């Protein structure tokens, strides 16, 4: 029997983590991050954090774009889970073929997302909208990352531009269709 996976794709600061946290809290679904598998592999290989993207490219080239998704599905004991962080078409293609995937795209206006980034004050985040846009372009055009293309494959699009209560309502409506 195929596992049921709720995948979450997003552009920078659109609200993927808060969406995953809400799903975990309300529906008691375990959350797996694609990046956690990558970080685990990097640790095993003694790859420093600043080389993570480069390491991701090497893994994708060697094992295929779907490798990290395959690893998570293989190790996840649950029949139903949330998978966050797909940035490659190969990951989504694999999940569509091997699981019962419902892909949720969480999106928001670029200016709103930039303001969220400024408010979170995370080390290394861009300080100007121009730097933010540059990072977004990199997430969509640099080799293996194709965030916008992944969002286009979403079964459900949730607009996270208002209050959290509105985001939660959209999630609940979406889950009622796929639960």
WOBELHU-V220545 format. One record per run of one state. SS is the DSSP state (h for helix, s for strand, l for the rest). FROM is the first residue (numbers start at 0). TO is the last residue. If there is no record, write none. Layout:
((SS:FROM:TO) (SS:FROM:TO))
//
This chain:
((l:0:2) (s:3:9) (l:10:14) (h:15:26) (l:27:28) (s:29:32) (h:33:43) (l:44:47) (h:48:62) (l:63:65) (h:66:74) (l:75:78) (s:79:83) (l:84:87) (h:88:97) (l:98:98) (s:99:106) (l:107:108) (h:109:119) (l:120:127) (h:128:140) (l:141:145) (h:146:151) (l:152:154) (s:155:158) (l:159:162) (h:163:177) (l:178:178))
//
